[in-house]
Amino acid sequence: MTRTSLEATSAYYSASPMTRIFRWGLGASQQLWPALAVRAAYRLFCTPLPPKWISRRRSWSPDWQIEQWPFENASLTLYTRRTASTVPVVLLVHGWGGHAGQMLALADEVLKQGLQPVLLEMPAHGRSRGASSNLPQFARVLDYAAARLQQQGRTLRGMVAHSLAANAAAYAASRGLAAGRLVLLAPPASPLEYTRLFAHVFGLREATRAAMQRRIEVREGMLMPLFEPAAVGPRIRMPTLVVHDRQDSINRFADGVAYSQAIEGARLVATEGLGHRRILKDGAVLQQVCAFLV
């Protein structure tokens, strides 16, 4: 039986013994100090889980060059295979709470096609500095990374992004990000809806959730509805492939459908039984993604 996003998220957070403490603390602060509850909810919402130090343990082959770029009050980490600088680049980006290592299987396939995979690790993830991040920052990172690679003389053949990074990539593409092709893997359609799911899991009142949303929007200068398919889709002009599993319990299959319908000419690949993360390693999916990029 496929879990709903609410069930999956509840199970994920409930696996940590800290969840009950956070839930109790937020509940108490809502009663005694509502403004503190909003600040605490904002901080928790913008903190990637699981903790980034877990993925730092991964060892990388010497074939990969690892470098960090300063970004805002944090940093980005880029993993690049040592190939000729004239080889077109495909930027591969993990989702919320993920890390660059999750994109290695796809990177290997991209390399076989004669393209240069560059894996990008977001602020507060993996080896990158920072303690918090959010969707608007993800979008700014993609703009910056793409522009800097092009400034170095690299040709950006395409961008492949998973989960929340796919949401950010669609937004960046709608604002003129210059990439030859766009691949969205298991994208979420509504960051606004996710704040409601988060509020349910942690027992937040609607007033607290709405205030947390306003805090994010004011600080980032972006409104959440502007990230949804109906807002970004009509502005995307590059060839787009959307891959989404029908049994994805984190981001609904309907979310992928929404992007494929909102972006003119986009193609939807619907998979069965791979869930949210196994699409990153499935051989058939990897072949279809690489065929689209080439």
C-alpha positions as CSV (number, residue, x, y, z in Angstrom):
1,M,0.0,0.0,0.0
2,T,1.4,3.4,-1.0
3,R,1.8,5.9,1.8
4,T,0.5,9.5,1.4
5,S,3.0,12.3,1.6
6,L,1.7,13.1,5.1
7,E,2.2,9.5,6.3
8,A,5.7,9.4,4.8
9,T,6.8,12.7,6.3
10,S,5.2,11.9,9.7
11,A,7.0,8.5,9.7
12,Y,10.3,10.1,8.7
13,Y,10.3,12.7,11.5
14,S,8.8,10.3,14.1
15,A,11.8,8.0,13.6
16,S,13.9,10.6,15.5
17,P,13.4,10.8,19.3
18,M,13.9,14.6,19.0
19,T,10.6,15.0,17.1
20,R,8.5,14.6,20.3
21,I,10.6,17.2,22.0
22,F,10.3,19.7,19.1
23,R,6.6,19.1,18.9
24,W,6.1,19.6,22.6
25,G,8.3,22.7,22.6
26,L,6.6,24.3,19.6
27,G,3.2,23.5,21.2
28,A,4.2,25.1,24.5
29,S,5.7,28.2,22.9
30,Q,2.5,28.7,20.8
31,Q,0.6,29.0,24.1
32,L,3.1,31.1,26.0
33,W,5.2,33.0,23.3
34,P,3.7,32.8,19.8
35,A,6.5,34.9,18.2
36,L,9.1,32.5,19.5
37,A,7.1,29.6,18.1
38,V,7.2,31.2,14.7
39,R,11.0,31.7,14.8
40,A,11.6,28.2,16.1
41,A,9.3,26.7,13.4
42,Y,11.1,28.7,10.7
43,R,14.5,27.5,11.9
44,L,13.4,23.8,12.0
45,F,11.7,24.1,8.6
46,C,14.9,25.5,7.0
47,T,17.2,22.9,8.6
48,P,17.9,19.9,6.2
49,L,17.5,16.5,7.7
50,P,19.2,14.1,8.1
51,P,22.2,16.0,9.4
52,K,24.8,16.8,6.7
53,W,27.7,15.2,8.6
54,I,26.3,11.8,7.8
55,S,27.0,12.2,4.0
56,R,30.5,13.6,4.6
57,R,31.7,10.1,5.4
58,R,31.6,9.1,1.8
59,S,35.0,8.6,0.2
60,W,35.4,9.9,-3.4
61,S,37.6,8.4,-6.2
62,P,40.6,10.5,-7.1
63,D,39.0,10.8,-10.5
64,W,36.8,13.5,-8.9
65,Q,38.0,17.0,-8.2
66,I,36.3,18.5,-5.2
67,E,36.1,22.3,-4.7
68,Q,34.1,24.8,-2.7
69,W,32.7,28.1,-3.8
70,P,31.7,30.7,-1.2
71,F,28.0,31.5,-1.5
72,E,26.1,34.0,0.6
73,N,26.9,33.1,4.3
74,A,27.7,29.5,3.4
75,S,29.3,27.6,0.5
76,L,28.7,25.2,-2.4
77,T,30.6,22.1,-3.1
78,L,31.2,20.9,-6.7
79,Y,32.4,17.5,-7.7
80,T,33.9,17.4,-11.2
81,R,35.3,14.5,-13.2
82,R,38.7,15.3,-14.7
83,T,38.0,15.7,-18.4
84,A,38.8,18.2,-21.1
85,S,37.4,21.7,-20.5
86,T,35.8,21.6,-24.0
87,V,33.4,18.8,-23.0
88,P,29.8,20.1,-22.5
89,V,28.7,20.1,-18.9
90,V,25.6,18.5,-17.3
91,L,24.9,19.9,-13.8
92,L,23.4,17.2,-11.4
93,V,21.7,18.4,-8.3
94,H,20.4,16.5,-5.3
95,G,17.2,17.3,-3.3
96,W,16.4,18.5,0.2
97,G,18.3,16.6,2.8
98,G,20.3,14.8,0.1
99,H,23.9,14.9,-1.0
100,A,26.0,14.7,-4.2
101,G,26.7,11.0,-3.8
102,Q,23.0,10.2,-4.6
103,M,23.7,11.4,-8.2
104,L,26.8,9.3,-8.8
105,A,24.9,6.6,-10.8
106,L,23.6,9.2,-13.2
107,A,27.0,10.9,-13.4
108,D,28.5,7.6,-14.6
109,E,26.0,7.3,-17.4
110,V,26.4,11.0,-18.3
111,L,30.2,10.4,-18.6
112,K,29.6,7.4,-20.9
113,Q,27.7,9.7,-23.3
114,G,30.8,11.9,-23.7
115,L,29.5,14.7,-21.4
116,Q,31.0,16.2,-18.3
117,P,29.0,15.5,-15.1
118,V,29.3,18.2,-12.4
119,L,27.7,17.4,-9.1
120,L,26.5,20.3,-7.0
121,E,26.0,20.1,-3.3
122,M,23.8,22.8,-1.8
123,P,24.5,25.0,1.3
124,A,24.0,23.1,4.6
125,H,24.2,19.8,2.7
126,G,27.1,17.3,2.6
127,R,30.5,19.1,2.6
128,S,29.0,22.5,2.0
129,R,29.1,25.1,4.8
130,G,25.9,26.5,6.4
131,A,23.3,25.3,8.9
132,S,20.1,26.1,7.0
133,S,18.8,26.7,3.5
134,N,15.5,26.9,1.7
135,L,13.9,26.7,-1.8
136,P,14.6,30.3,-2.8
137,Q,18.2,29.8,-1.9
138,F,18.3,26.6,-4.0
139,A,17.1,28.7,-7.0
140,R,19.8,31.3,-6.5
141,V,22.4,28.7,-6.2
142,L,21.5,27.2,-9.6
143,D,21.6,30.6,-11.2
144,Y,25.0,31.4,-9.7
145,A,26.5,28.0,-10.5
146,A,25.3,28.0,-14.1
147,A,26.6,31.5,-14.7
148,R,29.9,30.8,-13.1
149,L,30.5,27.6,-15.1
150,Q,29.7,29.6,-18.3
151,Q,32.0,32.4,-17.2
152,Q,34.7,29.7,-17.1
153,G,34.0,28.9,-20.7
154,R,32.0,25.8,-20.1
155,T,29.0,24.9,-22.2
156,L,26.0,23.9,-20.0
157,R,24.4,21.1,-22.0
158,G,21.7,20.4,-19.4
159,M,20.6,20.4,-15.8
160,V,19.2,17.4,-14.0
161,A,17.6,18.1,-10.6
162,H,15.9,15.9,-8.0
163,S,13.0,16.7,-5.7
164,L,13.2,20.2,-4.2
165,A,16.1,21.1,-6.5
166,A,13.8,20.2,-9.4
167,N,11.3,22.8,-8.1
168,A,14.2,25.3,-7.9
169,A,15.5,24.4,-11.3
170,A,12.1,24.9,-12.9
171,Y,11.9,28.3,-11.3
172,A,15.4,29.3,-12.4
173,A,14.7,28.1,-15.9
174,S,11.6,30.2,-16.0
175,R,13.7,33.2,-15.1
176,G,16.2,32.7,-17.9
177,L,18.8,30.2,-16.6
178,A,20.8,29.2,-19.7
179,A,20.9,25.4,-19.9
180,G,20.3,23.5,-23.1
181,R,17.9,20.9,-21.6
182,L,16.1,20.5,-18.3
183,V,15.3,17.2,-16.5
184,L,13.0,17.3,-13.4
185,L,13.2,14.1,-11.3
186,A,10.3,13.7,-8.8
187,P,9.5,17.4,-8.5
188,P,7.2,18.8,-5.8
189,A,4.5,21.1,-7.2
190,S,3.6,23.2,-4.1
191,P,6.0,24.5,-1.4
192,L,3.0,26.1,0.1
193,E,1.3,22.7,0.6
194,Y,4.5,21.4,2.1
195,T,4.3,24.1,4.8
196,R,0.9,22.8,5.7
197,L,2.2,19.2,5.9
198,F,5.1,20.4,8.1
199,A,2.6,22.2,10.3
200,H,0.5,19.1,10.7
201,V,3.5,16.9,11.6
202,F,4.7,19.3,14.3
203,G,1.3,20.4,15.6
204,L,1.4,24.0,14.4
205,R,-1.6,26.1,14.4
206,E,-2.6,27.7,11.1
207,A,-1.7,31.1,12.5
208,T,1.8,29.9,13.3
209,R,2.2,28.2,9.9
210,A,1.0,31.3,8.1
211,A,3.4,33.5,10.1
212,M,6.3,31.1,9.3
213,Q,5.4,31.3,5.6
214,R,5.4,35.1,5.7
215,R,8.7,35.1,7.5
216,I,10.3,33.0,4.7
217,E,8.7,35.1,2.0
218,V,9.8,38.5,3.5
219,R,13.3,37.3,4.2
220,E,13.8,35.8,0.7
221,G,11.8,38.4,-1.2
222,M,9.8,35.6,-3.1
223,L,6.3,34.4,-2.7
224,M,5.7,30.7,-2.5
225,P,3.0,30.5,-5.2
226,L,5.5,31.8,-7.7
227,F,7.3,28.4,-7.5
228,E,4.3,26.3,-8.6
229,P,3.9,24.8,-12.1
230,A,1.2,27.2,-13.2
231,A,3.5,30.1,-12.5
232,V,6.8,28.8,-13.9
233,G,5.7,26.4,-16.6
234,P,4.5,28.8,-19.3
235,R,7.8,30.7,-19.0
236,I,10.1,27.7,-19.6
237,R,11.3,27.6,-23.2
238,M,13.9,24.8,-23.1
239,P,13.3,21.1,-23.9
240,T,12.1,19.5,-20.6
241,L,11.8,15.9,-19.4
242,V,9.9,15.0,-16.2
243,V,10.4,11.7,-14.5
244,H,8.1,10.7,-11.7
245,D,7.1,7.4,-10.1
246,R,3.4,6.6,-9.6
247,Q,4.2,5.3,-6.1
248,D,6.3,8.2,-5.0
249,S,5.2,8.8,-1.3
250,I,7.2,12.0,-0.8
251,N,6.1,14.1,-3.9
252,R,2.9,13.0,-5.5
253,F,2.9,11.6,-9.0
254,A,0.3,14.4,-9.8
255,D,3.0,16.9,-9.1
256,G,5.1,15.6,-12.0
257,V,2.1,15.5,-14.2
258,A,1.4,19.2,-13.3
259,Y,4.9,20.2,-14.5
260,S,4.6,18.2,-17.7
261,Q,1.3,19.8,-18.5
262,A,2.4,23.4,-17.6
263,I,5.6,23.3,-19.7
264,E,5.0,23.4,-23.5
265,G,6.4,20.3,-25.2
266,A,7.6,18.7,-21.9
267,R,7.7,14.9,-21.9
268,L,6.6,12.8,-18.9
269,V,8.2,9.5,-18.1
270,A,6.0,7.6,-15.5
271,T,7.7,4.8,-13.7
272,E,6.3,2.1,-11.5
273,G,7.5,0.9,-8.1
274,L,10.7,3.0,-7.8
275,G,9.4,5.4,-5.3
276,H,11.1,8.8,-4.6
277,R,14.8,7.9,-4.6
278,R,15.3,4.7,-6.6
279,I,14.7,6.6,-9.8
280,L,18.2,8.0,-9.3
281,K,19.7,4.5,-9.8
282,D,17.3,2.7,-12.1
283,G,19.1,1.7,-15.3
284,A,16.1,2.3,-17.6
285,V,15.6,5.8,-16.1
286,L,19.2,6.7,-16.4
287,Q,19.3,5.6,-20.0
288,Q,16.2,7.7,-20.9
289,V,17.6,10.8,-19.1
290,C,21.0,10.5,-20.9
291,A,19.3,9.9,-24.3
292,F,17.3,13.1,-23.7
293,L,20.5,15.0,-22.8
294,V,22.4,13.9,-25.9
